[in-house]
Amino acid sequence: MAGNNSALLPSFTSLVAHLHTLLNDIEREVVTNIDSRDPSLVSSSQAAPSSGSLLRAYRKFGQLCDKLASYAADPSEHITTIGGAFHESNALQVVSELGVADALGAQQVSLSELAHKVDADPTRLRQCMRTLVNRGLFRETTFGSDMFANNRMSSILLSAHEKNLHGFVGHWCDDAYHAGVHIVPAVKTEGASKTPFEILRGTSIWEYYQTPDGTAARERLNRAMIGAEPLLHGSLIYGYDWTKHGEEITIIDVGGGIGGAGIEFTRRFPKIKVIIQDRASVLEAAPKFWDEHAPECKPRVTFMPHDFFTPQPAIDCHGGRIYFMRFILHDWSDDDCVRILQFICSAMKEISDSRLYIAEAILDADSDRFKYMVSMQMMTLVGAMERTESEFEGILGKAGLKVENIWRNPGFTSLIECTIA
């Protein structure tokens, strides 16, 4: 036993040293934001550090803290904590669906008043609230006071927040949670032809979304992608110079949903136009969404019904065609990805200097916990995955494309620039 402990010691010591260095870099940011008492109802500025270098340090600090905690934990405690983490998800689903953040607003509210506002049993609501307070979400003024308030973390659950995460929480804690019950038979060899979701519903999630029973889940997914924009890939739009191809380029957003990325493109770049491609049933909700969130940008957006498993239509653009795919490939198997990419490759060959930009997470040895959670989410719902750089190169090569460049952002998503091989 002593030998095992001494073998761990250098890694443990180096972790502590690295944490100390990072802490010096981010101390002021953490002190400023870690316990905002009066969160803005609409601002996303409290959600994360502003600069890219600081965000890298911020995220690395969190990763190292997780590793340090795993070193320090008793194995039994560590495993049971992982096994019981779904209870925290359940508590999160409760406060999201009951609208607890809205009921609290900018005030400190007693448990009895809060329970009355959201129509909940006080004792059970207290259990959920304290579970989340323990994880840094909401705050109790002093333990045992039964006086609760929002903080920096919970402010993103306010419905007035343009990028609130209600849809995202529901997508994970409802769609994925119930499907996850069937993950063991789906992983076993004889059941691997079906996803856990298919075992649950008897159909794929895409087919389910087209049914009357799946309409609400489909609409929630659309909201989830809007809310998760800053978390997943906002920096890709703001941190990359899209005008290097020309100020008046047209970006073709393949599988763009109702336009979460398109809105960010048109807001940031006043001359860029966006063509949003998706199934007609998905695009039905897009015009209303743009009227509500970016009416001034709507004249520069075109909604184009298109199934990306069919050939790309001919599109006249200034310069080359600029295709953009945000979290499409992680929804599909390697073979399906190659089919999607082959159709785009064929269209790119028609006009010189065309490009494909893929916004996806890239897994590596330093990837954080959330990336691996998302990969499990993909397996559970659609039988797919997050990929490594070499895995992306593999599917792109089979489709006739090559990686020209990769921008690894400090957040969740990287940007892969692809050209004809």
Phi, psi and omega in degrees: 000318179299323179298318179297318180296318181292329178292327180282336190303313180301318179295318179298314181296318180293325176299313180299317180296318179295318177300318181298318179296314180296322182298322177297326181288325190247005188305312184295323179295316180296313182299323182291321192251345195295334182218055179301122185279331184234076185295145175295146179283342186230344187279139174261004185294339181275355188286330185199161175300156188275315185276152181297317181295322179290323178296321177300313180296321181299312182290321179296323177301315179297319179297316181293325176298319177299315180296319180297319179296322180291326175297318187280339187284149168291136182306318180297316180295320182297314182292316181292329176294317176298315181297328182264005184297340180296337177294326175293322176297319178298317179297321178296318178298321179300307185291330178290311183289329180276349180072039183297318181299318178295321180295328178282320183057226180258015185251162165271128187234137179290155179303316183297318179291319179298314179299321178295318182297323185255007178057058181231156173290126186301317183295315181288325176295320177302318179300316179295316182296315182291329174299318181283325174302320178299333179263010176091007182253122190069175175213147171255128190309311167218146183300130180094353182283339186058031175245117187244154180209161173287159170223190183305318183290313185286343182298337180282356174265359176290132183295337178287345178288122184303327181250041181295156189256021180300315180297320180295315179299316180296319180299319180282313189275351177245289183305305185285323183299311182290324177292326183298340177302333185259020187288327182296308178297333179285333180277328180298148188308314185289344181250004189288355177280349180241149174275160173305323179295320179295324176295321180291311189257346182079009179204166178289161181294328180291319177292322178298321180297338181271356180267160176303322180293333184264000183300313182297321179293322178295316179295324178293322177298318177302315179294324180298317182291328176291313182296326183275001182310307181295324182292316191270318184202020179304320183294339179294325182279316183278335186264359182239140182275089181290340182282000178297340176270359183126144184289337185248034179290162173247125178261127180262107184270098185282123183066040189280004179064221180269358171115030179301314178286322181302320178297317181293321176300309186289330176291319185282323185238102191292348180250351180287139174252154182228133170253118181261116179258131171192176179296150183303322181296328178286318184289347180305324183273354187291313182303317179297319180300315180291323177299325183278325190251333182206059182299330181291339181264345187303325179300341182261011180241141176238133178261117186241106175299126182197139174258118186288001171269013175236163182303143177291137177289157176289129182229126177278125182227155170288120183076206180284166176281130180249104178266143181226131178231119181249113177051049173259309187295331180287356177270354191226157177292168179302315181298317179294321178300318180298319178299313179301313184291327179297321178294321177291319179301316179299319179291324179294328181293340183287334182228127182295157178064025174282153183223152169238128176247125182249120178259105182212161169286146174240120182279139171208185185297335182262006181299144183277175184302320185296322180299320180287330174296317179296322177298319175295323177300317180295318177298318184293317187269321188229003179071027181240205189193165161278154188236159173276171178300317181294326178292323174296316179300325180295310182289326178294317180299320179294336181268358180091019181241165176221157177280120178270323183196156175227128174255111180268108183276159180292342181270211187287322194251143172250165181241123182252120177266128185236144175228174178295134181288000000 
